[in-house]
Amino acid sequence: MADTFIALLRGINVSGQKKMKMAELRAVLEDIGLQNVKTYIQSGNLVFDSKESNAKKLEGVIVKTILNHFGFEVPTLVVREDDIQQILKGNPFLETSEENKLYYVLLQNPPHRELVEEFNQQNFEQEDFYITDTCVYLLCKNGYGKAKLNNNLIERKLKVQATTRNDRTMRKLLELSN
């Protein structure tokens, strides 16, 4: 029996960088044995089934497959449907803000406590955040496009790979995984 996973690819089809067609990506991933591969928008959101139950192994397989087929490396995070549900439920800003101001920075690995404590001292005008082992929750009152608190800053300060999605995308991925 296969498990359902969600893969989040970072930095594809953005500003002409690391271009790939989603139909081609789906075909390539199905060729390596992933099943029922679905994509959502052009920025690297995948839902698929796999008999492999280890998410870290799947990350490695997807990264290697993309490198071999498309010729570039793409940071990839693979999570289960339950992980997304828990992240959504754990959002401390959910009740106090509109969904179009909510963002999720999903972390590849838990950040070191000292770095989290240091980061928690930061203050960003019109932006709030909350850090867990798996996600940095963002409330961007003026939208993510104008935010100083972004994926690159979080990666640099917490020294961990990350990828950001908005609330609508997270909910759509959850819907596609059912």
C-alpha positions in Angstrom: 0.0 0.0 0.0 1.3 3.5 -0.9 1.5 6.5 1.4 0.6 10.0 0.2 3.3 12.7 0.4 3.6 16.4 -0.4 6.9 17.7 -2.0 7.8 21.3 -1.9 10.5 22.4 -4.4 12.3 25.6 -3.8 13.1 28.3 -6.3 11.8 26.8 -9.6 10.1 28.9 -12.3 10.9 32.1 -10.4 12.2 35.0 -12.4 13.2 32.8 -15.3 15.4 30.6 -13.0 15.4 26.8 -13.0 12.6 26.4 -15.5 10.6 23.2 -15.7 7.3 22.3 -17.1 5.0 20.6 -14.6 3.8 18.0 -17.1 7.4 17.0 -17.8 8.2 16.9 -14.0 5.1 14.7 -13.4 6.2 12.3 -16.1 9.8 12.1 -14.9 8.7 11.4 -11.3 6.2 8.8 -12.4 9.0 7.1 -14.5 10.9 6.6 -11.2 7.9 4.9 -9.6 6.0 7.7 -7.8 2.3 7.3 -8.3 -0.6 9.7 -8.9 1.7 12.7 -9.2 -0.2 15.9 -9.1 1.2 19.4 -9.3 -0.3 22.7 -8.0 0.7 25.9 -9.8 4.1 26.3 -11.5 6.2 26.9 -8.4 7.0 23.3 -7.3 4.2 21.9 -5.3 3.6 18.1 -5.7 1.3 15.5 -4.2 2.1 11.9 -4.9 1.9 8.4 -3.6 4.8 6.1 -2.9 5.5 2.7 -1.5 8.7 4.2 0.0 7.7 5.4 3.5 10.9 7.4 4.3 10.3 11.1 3.5 14.1 11.9 3.6 14.8 9.1 1.1 12.1 10.4 -1.2 13.7 13.9 -0.9 17.0 12.5 -2.1 15.4 10.5 -4.9 13.5 13.6 -6.2 16.6 15.9 -6.0 18.7 13.4 -7.9 16.0 12.8 -10.5 15.6 16.5 -11.1 19.4 17.0 -11.3 19.8 14.2 -13.8 16.8 15.2 -16.0 16.7 19.0 -15.8 20.4 19.6 -15.1 20.1 21.6 -11.9 19.7 21.0 -8.2 16.5 22.0 -6.5 16.2 22.0 -2.7 13.2 19.7 -1.9 11.2 19.1 1.3 8.9 16.0 1.5 6.3 15.9 4.2 3.2 13.9 4.9 -0.4 15.1 4.8 -0.5 14.9 8.6 2.5 17.2 8.9 0.7 19.9 6.8 -2.4 19.4 8.9 -0.4 19.9 12.2 1.4 22.9 10.8 -1.9 24.6 9.8 -3.5 23.8 13.2 -0.5 25.1 15.0 -0.6 28.6 13.4 -0.7 31.1 16.3 -1.9 33.8 13.9 -4.8 31.9 12.4 -7.6 33.4 14.5 -6.3 37.0 14.3 -5.6 37.6 10.7 -6.9 37.2 7.1 -5.5 34.2 5.3 -3.8 36.3 2.6 -1.4 37.6 5.2 -0.4 34.1 6.6 2.8 32.4 5.4 4.6 29.2 6.4 8.3 28.8 6.1 8.8 25.1 6.3 12.2 24.0 7.7 14.3 21.2 6.4 15.6 20.5 9.9 15.0 21.9 13.4 17.1 25.0 14.0 19.5 25.2 16.9 17.9 26.6 20.1 20.6 29.3 20.4 19.8 30.6 16.9 16.1 30.6 17.6 16.6 32.5 20.8 18.8 35.0 19.0 16.2 35.3 16.2 13.4 35.8 18.6 15.0 39.1 19.7 14.4 40.5 16.2 11.6 42.9 15.5 10.1 43.6 12.1 7.6 46.4 11.5 4.2 45.1 10.3 5.5 41.5 10.5 5.1 38.9 13.3 6.7 35.4 13.5 6.6 32.3 15.6 9.3 29.6 15.3 8.8 25.8 15.9 11.1 22.9 14.9 9.3 22.5 11.6 8.0 25.9 10.6 8.3 29.6 11.0 4.9 31.1 11.0 4.7 34.5 9.4 2.1 37.2 9.7 2.9 39.7 7.0 0.4 42.6 7.5 1.5 44.3 4.2 1.9 41.1 2.3 4.9 38.8 1.7 6.2 40.7 -1.3 7.2 43.7 0.8 8.3 41.7 3.9 11.8 42.0 5.3 11.2 38.8 7.1 11.5 36.4 4.1 12.8 32.9 3.3 16.4 34.0 2.6 16.7 35.9 5.9 15.2 33.0 7.8 17.6 30.5 6.2 20.6 32.8 6.9 19.7 33.5 10.5 18.6 30.0 11.5 21.2 28.2 9.3 18.6 25.8 7.9 17.2 25.2 4.4 13.6 26.3 4.1 10.8 26.9 1.6 7.8 29.3 2.0 4.2 28.8 1.0 1.1 30.9 1.6 -2.0 29.8 3.4 -4.0 29.1 0.3 -1.3 26.9 -1.2 -0.9 24.9 2.0 -4.7 24.3 2.1 -4.9 23.3 -1.5 -2.0 20.8 -1.1 -3.9 19.3 1.8 -7.0 19.1 -0.3 -5.1 17.5 -3.2 -3.7 14.9 -0.9 -7.1 13.5 0.1 
